[in-house]
Amino acid sequence: MMRGATWLHYPTPWETQEYWPAAAIQAKISGRAVLSCTVRRPGPPKSCRLLSETPAGAGFGPAALRMTPIFRISPVMRDKKVADIDILVPVIFNYKDLKKTR
């Protein structure tokens, strides 16, 4: 039997504000990044890489990669053992949330 990875802690808007690209704040735009990460044990994922960023070139991809140390994810379990697999990690940067935390 296999159990999927689950979030133990997804960064709050307050936690993400220091990672926001400065140009995106000035332009008042929201964005999104999708990472592929390996989860080997409870805690932050390892070996993350950027798969996509919207809008392209706005800096949300590198920002999401810098945030990975604050992610906490429970690993995938297969037959009561941790299965090293890559998971997709969507990271949303919503400008409306940023304004509420400032």
Secondary structure, DSSP 4 states (H G I P E B T S, - for coil): -EE--EEEEPPPHHHHGGGS-HHHHHHT--EEEEEEEEE-SSBS-EEEEEEEEESTTSSHHHHHHHHGGG-EEEPEEETTEEE-EEEEEEEEE-HHHHHHH-
